[in-house]
Amino acid sequence: MAFNKIRLKVVVLAGGRDFGRCPVATRLPTALWPVAGSPALERLLVDLVEQGINKVTICSNGDSSLLQESIKSFNQIEVDFLDEPLPVGTAGAIRDACRDAKEDTILVLPANIVDAPTVDEIVGAHLANKADLTVMFNPAGSKDAAFGRPVGIYVCKSSVLRYTPKDGYFDIKEGLIPALVQADKVVQAAVLSMRVDVFRGRREYLNAIGDSLVHAGDMSGVFKLCRHNGTEEIWKSGDVTIDSQARIHGPIAVMDGTHISKGSIIFGPTLISRNVTIGEGTLVSNSVLWDGAEIGKGCFIDRCIVDYNARVRTGVCLEEKAVVFRPESMMSRTSRRTSQSLRENTGRFVQAINQSLKRVSERMPEGMTFGFLTAIVILAVLWSYWLGIVDLWTVWQKSDEYSSGLLVPFLAVYILWSRRKTIASVPLKPCLLGALALILAQAVRFFGLFFMYGSAERLSIVLTTAALVLMLFGWQLFKKVATVLLYLCLMLPWPNRVQAAVALPMQQWATSSAVFCLEMLGYAVVREGNIIHIGQASVAVAEACNGLRMVMAFFVITGLVVLLVRRAWWEKLIVLISSLPIALLCNTIRLTVTAIAFTFVRGEYWENIFHDFGGYAMMPMALAAVVGEFWLLTKLTTAPENSTPFTITGKVKT
């Protein structure tokens, strides 16, 4: 073997989770997405062991503990985990993984790969090129093209690490390769003998699984061909139940414990993992269903990923979606039978509750009955929305962009407390229109549940709260607290499509504005995509630095100030509208100061301080800007006080 002739260091780039774009990638890094029943990372390690590799280093962005937990049962290879809390780029990860390496050659592989090529082929191509760095490409898709797409596999001499900065972000394509070319080092391309599929999201994952099924249905010997008749091609692994009335078109791979009901139609390429249930009359096309997934009757699933143990309800149509596991979807058949029994006894239960409430109300003083019933309604709503509230809490804890939403309910209570005298003077007159509003709010909720729109389900929490206020307390009090109810919307995360649509433009704006400010200050700046090179330092404007976190936090602060101060409505509106440009300006200032600091500050400790705490320092500045706005509006709109006229008299000398 070619790699036996050299000392080889193997580095696996596992990346991290992609927050906001794909819900499955947010929950689980792509390195752990299953391929034929095993995580992609584990399949890669098994393949390396079979080829004689006995040690690797896995680099990830904050998920090393999760990766280590997923492969703890696989102990046939020595694994070192390198956790990078901040993005360092591909070349930066190699630099950190090989600081103390004594090997002559470094092999870099992506973890999220379906079927990796042989190490002998990769290293052999590198040695044949006699290059300092070899970039591996897929075979060309047509005769007119020399190369296909790069696959993220690199082989390099350890000496190239001297061309990477000691710290900070540094990418291979945008940083290392240009540096090697400028130093007259040899950078070569090599074409693999077979196509290799690397995935970074849902579409690439489905394409990679589909290509593997079409070209090699056995997927490295996991499956065996059990039926091939015209367009019907089925690969099985273990005990599988496929109804005789189910129709199969194209290659599908089915794993142990799966049940496909009658009338179902499966279009390939589709991979169905262990213990999956597909209901009657359901159509599944070009999708991957993970272990324990349950698809109801009459569903339409096209180009989708269904998460571990996720449940798709009866009659749901999903196209190009990633269905994430939700705890409430784990209702077993036994619990469903129990719930059906409970529904049958609902009438008697409600009747008993009504009788109990009647007896309690008769014993209570007249003024306490309404309060008691109101408390019962509020507790019932909290119980009904408990899973949604837990889901919101999880978003606040894990998402930097929406962490400020945790403060919104408490700030809303504080605002109501500050208005307690005004609210207490309003007469309480329950309104029947509130009941209609409550029904509409629940319709929004069930729409979100049925079509798997989490944003609609979360919005229904605010709508239900507003409807209850109207129904229980009436129009007059509802008008008094309407702005506070609207303020509660700031605790909700944006829909994924909206966030994906604004994230990239905001990231580009943050980079451009920071470069402009640095150039205005006299610094020589080079921009490569979203990377700013200033002096000997490089600053990567990651997606998390696009300013959305500051925008959301500033909206929360500005909304609080606007609701507390006593000003004209148009003054408050001006302040609210100006909150967006002020937040973006503060984010630009933060990036500019951070970039300048990186030119003379060295060390991960100080870099973390400027990166993590720079945003907090901008909050007082933003709040000062709001106070300054109110002061300026006061000066511009307040007429000067009338002065008393006076006359100066005197004698004129002649």
KASUL-V835469 format. One record per residue. RES is the residue in three letters. SS is DSSP state (2 for helix, 1 for strand, 0 for the rest). D_LAST is the distance of its C-alpha to the last C-alpha in whole Angstrom. Layout:
RES_SS_D_LAST ; RES_SS_D_LAST
//
This chain:
MET_0_121 ; ALA_2_118 ; PHE_2_116 ; ASN_2_119 ; LYS_2_118 ; ILE_0_115 ; ARG_0_113 ; LEU_1_111 ; LYS_1_108 ; VAL_1_107 ; VAL_1_104 ; VAL_1_104 ; LEU_1_100 ; ALA_1_100 ; GLY_1_96 ; GLY_0_95 ; ARG_0_94 ; ASP_0_92 ; PHE_0_90 ; GLY_0_89 ; ARG_0_91 ; CYS_0_94 ; PRO_2_95 ; VAL_2_98 ; ALA_2_97 ; THR_2_94 ; ARG_2_97 ; LEU_0_100 ; PRO_0_99 ; THR_2_101 ; ALA_2_103 ; LEU_2_105 ; TRP_0_105 ; PRO_1_109 ; VAL_1_111 ; ALA_0_115 ; GLY_0_114 ; SER_1_113 ; PRO_1_109 ; ALA_2_108 ; LEU_2_108 ; GLU_2_111 ; ARG_2_113 ; LEU_2_111 ; LEU_2_112 ; VAL_2_116 ; ASP_2_116 ; LEU_2_115 ; VAL_2_117 ; GLU_2_120 ; GLN_0_119 ; GLY_0_119 ; ILE_0_115 ; ASN_0_115 ; LYS_1_112 ; VAL_1_108 ; THR_1_105 ; ILE_1_103 ; CYS_1_99 ; SER_1_97 ; ASN_0_94 ; GLY_0_94 ; ASP_0_97 ; SER_2_100 ; SER_2_101 ; LEU_2_102 ; LEU_2_103 ; GLN_2_105 ; GLU_2_106 ; SER_2_108 ; ILE_0_110 ; LYS_0_111 ; SER_0_115 ; PHE_0_115 ; ASN_0_116 ; GLN_0_117 ; ILE_0_115 ; GLU_1_112 ; VAL_1_109 ; ASP_1_105 ; PHE_1_102 ; LEU_1_99 ; ASP_1_96 ; GLU_0_93 ; PRO_0_90 ; LEU_0_87 ; PRO_0_88 ; VAL_0_89 ; GLY_2_91 ; THR_2_95 ; ALA_2_94 ; GLY_2_92 ; ALA_2_95 ; ILE_2_98 ; ARG_2_96 ; ASP_2_96 ; ALA_2_99 ; CYS_0_101 ; ARG_0_99 ; ASP_0_102 ; ALA_0_104 ; LYS_0_107 ; GLU_0_108 ; ASP_0_108 ; THR_1_108 ; ILE_1_105 ; LEU_1_106 ; VAL_1_104 ; LEU_1_105 ; PRO_1_103 ; ALA_0_104 ; ASN_0_104 ; ILE_1_107 ; VAL_0_110 ; ASP_0_112 ; ALA_0_111 ; PRO_0_113 ; THR_0_116 ; VAL_2_114 ; ASP_2_117 ; GLU_2_115 ; ILE_2_112 ; VAL_2_112 ; GLY_2_115 ; ALA_2_112 ; HIS_2_110 ; LEU_2_112 ; ALA_2_113 ; ASN_2_110 ; LYS_0_109 ; ALA_0_106 ; ASP_0_103 ; LEU_1_102 ; THR_1_104 ; VAL_1_103 ; MET_1_106 ; PHE_1_105 ; ASN_0_108 ; PRO_0_110 ; ALA_0_108 ; GLY_0_109 ; SER_0_110 ; LYS_0_111 ; ASP_0_108 ; ALA_0_106 ; ALA_0_107 ; PHE_0_106 ; GLY_0_105 ; ARG_0_102 ; PRO_1_102 ; VAL_1_103 ; GLY_1_101 ; ILE_1_104 ; TYR_1_103 ; VAL_1_105 ; CYS_1_104 ; LYS_1_104 ; SER_2_103 ; SER_2_101 ; VAL_2_99 ; LEU_2_97 ; ARG_2_95 ; TYR_2_93 ; THR_0_92 ; PRO_0_89 ; LYS_0_89 ; ASP_0_88 ; GLY_0_86 ; TYR_0_87 ; PHE_0_89 ; ASP_0_91 ; ILE_2_94 ; LYS_2_93 ; GLU_2_90 ; GLY_2_90 ; LEU_2_93 ; ILE_2_94 ; PRO_2_91 ; ALA_2_91 ; LEU_2_95 ; VAL_2_95 ; GLN_2_92 ; ALA_0_94 ; ASP_0_97 ; LYS_0_99 ; VAL_0_102 ; VAL_1_101 ; GLN_1_104 ; ALA_1_105 ; ALA_1_108 ; VAL_1_110 ; LEU_0_112 ; SER_0_115 ; MET_0_114 ; ARG_0_111 ; VAL_0_109 ; ASP_0_107 ; VAL_1_104 ; PHE_0_102 ; ARG_0_98 ; GLY_0_98 ; ARG_2_100 ; ARG_2_101 ; GLU_2_102 ; TYR_2_104 ; LEU_2_106 ; ASN_2_106 ; ALA_2_108 ; ILE_2_110 ; GLY_2_111 ; ASP_2_112 ; SER_2_114 ; LEU_2_116 ; VAL_2_116 ; HIS_2_118 ; ALA_0_119 ; GLY_0_120 ; ASP_0_122 ; MET_0_118 ; SER_0_120 ; GLY_0_123 ; VAL_0_121 ; PHE_0_123 ; LYS_1_126 ; LEU_1_127 ; CYS_1_128 ; ARG_1_128 ; HIS_1_128 ; ASN_1_128 ; GLY_0_127 ; THR_0_123 ; GLU_1_124 ; GLU_1_123 ; ILE_1_123 ; TRP_1_123 ; LYS_1_124 ; SER_1_123 ; GLY_0_125 ; ASP_0_126 ; VAL_0_124 ; THR_1_125 ; ILE_1_124 ; ASP_0_125 ; SER_0_128 ; GLN_0_126 ; ALA_0_123 ; ARG_1_122 ; ILE_1_121 ; HIS_1_119 ; GLY_1_119 ; PRO_1_119 ; ILE_1_118 ; ALA_1_118 ; VAL_1_119 ; MET_1_120 ; ASP_0_122 ; GLY_0_121 ; THR_0_120 ; HIS_1_121 ; ILE_1_120 ; SER_0_121 ; LYS_0_122 ; GLY_0_121 ; SER_0_118 ; ILE_1_117 ; ILE_1_116 ; PHE_1_115 ; GLY_0_115 ; PRO_0_114 ; THR_1_113 ; LEU_1_114 ; ILE_1_115 ; SER_0_115 ; ARG_0_117 ; ASN_0_117 ; VAL_0_115 ; THR_1_116 ; ILE_1_115 ; GLY_0_116 ; GLU_0_118 ; GLY_0_116 ; THR_0_114 ; LEU_1_113 ; VAL_1_112 ; SER_1_111 ; ASN_0_110 ; SER_0_108 ; VAL_1_109 ; LEU_1_110 ; TRP_0_110 ; ASP_0_112 ; GLY_0_112 ; ALA_0_110 ; GLU_1_111 ; ILE_1_111 ; GLY_0_111 ; LYS_0_113 ; GLY_0_112 ; CYS_0_109 ; PHE_1_108 ; ILE_1_107 ; ASP_1_106 ; ARG_0_105 ; CYS_0_104 ; ILE_1_104 ; VAL_1_105 ; ASP_0_105 ; TYR_0_107 ; ASN_0_108 ; ALA_0_106 ; ARG_1_107 ; VAL_1_106 ; ARG_0_107 ; THR_0_109 ; GLY_0_108 ; VAL_0_105 ; CYS_1_104 ; LEU_1_102 ; GLU_1_102 ; GLU_0_100 ; LYS_0_99 ; ALA_1_100 ; VAL_1_101 ; VAL_0_100 ; PHE_0_102 ; ARG_0_101 ; PRO_2_103 ; GLU_2_103 ; SER_2_105 ; MET_2_108 ; MET_0_110 ; SER_0_113 ; ARG_2_116 ; THR_2_117 ; SER_2_113 ; ARG_2_113 ; ARG_2_116 ; THR_2_115 ; SER_2_112 ; GLN_2_114 ; SER_2_116 ; LEU_2_112 ; ARG_2_111 ; GLU_2_114 ; ASN_0_114 ; THR_2_110 ; GLY_2_111 ; ARG_2_112 ; PHE_2_110 ; VAL_2_107 ; GLN_2_109 ; ALA_2_109 ; ILE_2_106 ; ASN_2_105 ; GLN_2_107 ; SER_2_106 ; LEU_2_102 ; LYS_2_103 ; ARG_2_104 ; VAL_2_101 ; SER_2_99 ; GLU_2_101 ; ARG_2_101 ; MET_0_97 ; PRO_0_94 ; GLU_2_93 ; GLY_2_90 ; MET_2_91 ; THR_2_94 ; PHE_2_91 ; GLY_2_90 ; PHE_2_93 ; LEU_2_94 ; THR_2_91 ; ALA_2_92 ; ILE_2_95 ; VAL_2_93 ; ILE_2_91 ; LEU_2_94 ; ALA_2_96 ; VAL_2_93 ; LEU_2_93 ; TRP_2_97 ; SER_2_97 ; TYR_0_94 ; TRP_2_95 ; LEU_2_96 ; GLY_2_93 ; ILE_2_91 ; VAL_2_93 ; ASP_2_93 ; LEU_2_89 ; TRP_2_89 ; THR_2_91 ; VAL_2_89 ; TRP_2_86 ; GLN_2_88 ; LYS_2_89 ; SER_0_86 ; ASP_0_83 ; GLU_0_81 ; TYR_0_82 ; SER_0_82 ; SER_0_79 ; GLY_2_80 ; LEU_2_82 ; LEU_2_79 ; VAL_2_78 ; PRO_2_80 ; PHE_2_79 ; LEU_2_75 ; ALA_2_76 ; VAL_2_77 ; TYR_2_74 ; ILE_2_72 ; LEU_2_74 ; TRP_2_74 ; SER_2_70 ; ARG_0_71 ; ARG_2_73 ; LYS_2_71 ; THR_2_71 ; ILE_2_74 ; ALA_2_76 ; SER_0_74 ; VAL_0_76 ; PRO_0_79 ; LEU_0_82 ; LYS_0_84 ; PRO_0_86 ; CYS_0_86 ; LEU_0_89 ; LEU_2_87 ; GLY_2_87 ; ALA_2_91 ; LEU_2_91 ; ALA_2_88 ; LEU_2_90 ; ILE_2_93 ; LEU_2_91 ; ALA_2_90 ; GLN_2_94 ; ALA_2_94 ; VAL_2_92 ; ARG_2_94 ; PHE_2_97 ; PHE_2_96 ; GLY_2_95 ; LEU_2_98 ; PHE_2_100 ; PHE_0_99 ; MET_0_98 ; TYR_0_94 ; GLY_2_93 ; SER_2_89 ; ALA_2_90 ; GLU_2_92 ; ARG_2_89 ; LEU_2_86 ; SER_2_89 ; ILE_2_88 ; VAL_2_84 ; LEU_2_85 ; THR_2_88 ; THR_2_85 ; ALA_2_83 ; ALA_2_86 ; LEU_2_87 ; VAL_2_83 ; LEU_2_83 ; MET_2_87 ; LEU_2_87 ; PHE_2_83 ; GLY_0_82 ; TRP_2_79 ; GLN_2_76 ; LEU_2_77 ; PHE_2_78 ; LYS_2_74 ; LYS_2_73 ; VAL_2_75 ; ALA_2_75 ; THR_2_73 ; VAL_2_74 ; LEU_2_78 ; LEU_2_76 ; TYR_2_75 ; LEU_2_79 ; CYS_2_79 ; LEU_2_78 ; MET_2_81 ; LEU_0_83 ; PRO_0_84 ; TRP_0_83 ; PRO_0_87 ; ASN_2_88 ; ARG_2_88 ; VAL_2_84 ; GLN_2_84 ; ALA_2_86 ; ALA_2_84 ; VAL_2_80 ; ALA_2_82 ; LEU_2_82 ; PRO_2_79 ; MET_2_77 ; GLN_2_79 ; GLN_2_78 ; TRP_2_74 ; ALA_2_74 ; THR_2_76 ; SER_2_74 ; SER_2_70 ; ALA_2_71 ; VAL_2_72 ; PHE_2_69 ; CYS_2_67 ; LEU_2_69 ; GLU_2_69 ; MET_2_65 ; LEU_0_65 ; GLY_0_67 ; TYR_0_70 ; ALA_0_73 ; VAL_1_75 ; VAL_1_78 ; ARG_1_79 ; GLU_1_83 ; GLY_0_83 ; ASN_0_82 ; ILE_1_82 ; ILE_1_79 ; HIS_1_80 ; ILE_1_77 ; GLY_0_78 ; GLN_0_81 ; ALA_1_81 ; SER_1_82 ; VAL_1_80 ; ALA_1_82 ; VAL_0_80 ; ALA_0_83 ; GLU_2_83 ; ALA_2_82 ; CYS_2_79 ; ASN_0_78 ; GLY_0_75 ; LEU_2_77 ; ARG_2_78 ; MET_2_74 ; VAL_2_73 ; MET_2_75 ; ALA_2_74 ; PHE_2_70 ; PHE_2_71 ; VAL_2_73 ; ILE_2_70 ; THR_2_67 ; GLY_2_69 ; LEU_2_69 ; VAL_2_65 ; VAL_2_65 ; LEU_2_67 ; LEU_2_66 ; VAL_0_62 ; ARG_0_60 ; ARG_0_58 ; ALA_0_58 ; TRP_2_62 ; TRP_2_60 ; GLU_2_58 ; LYS_2_62 ; LEU_2_63 ; ILE_2_61 ; VAL_2_62 ; LEU_2_66 ; ILE_2_65 ; SER_2_64 ; SER_2_66 ; LEU_2_68 ; PRO_2_66 ; ILE_2_65 ; ALA_2_69 ; LEU_2_69 ; LEU_2_66 ; CYS_2_67 ; ASN_2_71 ; THR_2_70 ; ILE_2_68 ; ARG_2_71 ; LEU_2_73 ; THR_2_71 ; VAL_2_70 ; THR_2_74 ; ALA_2_75 ; ILE_2_72 ; ALA_2_74 ; PHE_2_77 ; THR_2_77 ; PHE_2_76 ; VAL_0_78 ; ARG_0_82 ; GLY_0_85 ; GLU_2_86 ; TYR_2_84 ; TRP_2_80 ; GLU_2_81 ; ASN_2_82 ; ILE_2_79 ; PHE_2_77 ; HIS_2_79 ; ASP_2_79 ; PHE_2_76 ; GLY_2_74 ; GLY_2_74 ; TYR_2_73 ; ALA_2_70 ; MET_2_69 ; MET_2_69 ; PRO_2_66 ; MET_2_64 ; ALA_2_65 ; LEU_2_64 ; ALA_2_60 ; ALA_2_60 ; VAL_2_61 ; VAL_2_58 ; GLY_2_56 ; GLU_2_56 ; PHE_2_56 ; TRP_2_52 ; LEU_2_51 ; LEU_2_52 ; THR_2_50 ; LYS_2_47 ; LEU_2_48 ; THR_2_49 ; THR_0_46 ; ALA_0_43 ; PRO_0_40 ; GLU_0_39 ; ASN_0_37 ; SER_0_34 ; THR_0_32 ; PRO_0_28 ; PHE_0_25 ; THR_0_22 ; ILE_0_19 ; THR_0_16 ; GLY_0_13 ; LYS_0_9 ; VAL_0_6 ; LYS_0_4 ; THR_0_0
//
